[in-house]
Amino acid sequence: MDTDPIPERGGRLAGRGTTPDEERLARALYAEHSDALWRYALRLTRGDEQRAQDAVQETLLRAWRYPRVLSVTAEHARRWLFTTVRQRVIDDWRAGKVRPEVVTDQIPDHLPGRHIADHVDTAIQGLLVTEALRKLTQAHREVLIECFYGGRSVGEAATRLGVPPGTVKSRLHYGLRALKLALEEAGVVTEESR
């Protein structure tokens, strides 16, 4: 990787107060594992360097936040790191299947009323989705909010909600189906758009 994934601000790791020992741990993790993780993530993402870099950075950040997973044995730490990179790539891929990324050239600013129309469309879509979410069971709504609005992985949502990861996956699947049905009933999603 050509960039150092360890964010700095004033000589400290960004995001929380850190000790010199924590900074050494983060840098040691990067020095020891980043190249192998990068190559592995690059294969998993089929050559998408940005996605691979994001996966490695997120993995190293998680390892830095939870150093106890790395303190058992070197083999355990390496296995945990590679598993975490793989899960991150899979989670990103699954999120892309649900919310596909659309890449376009810039929209010209000279279109009349473009900004106003964008805000109105966004507000209407937000209201429709909010109403559709209210029609779901509390369990489905909680999982969708944790994973999609909170940006949490299945494992993180499971921990926050106090349920197994398999339950989160199941609730995500059925919650999305119920949400789609509620949106179809509201006229947002039609049979032709499936």
Buried (B, 14 or more C-beta within 10 A) or exposed (E): BEEEBBEEEEEBBEEEEBEEEBBEBBBEBBEBBBEBBBEBBBEBBEEBEEBBBBBBBBBBBBBBEEBEBBEEEEEEBBEBBBEBBBBBBBBBEBBEEEEEEEEEEEEEEEEEEEEEEEEEEEEEEEEBBEEBBEBBEEBBBBBBBBBBEEEBBBBBBBBBBEBEBEBBBBBBEBBBEBBBBBBBEBEBBEEEEE
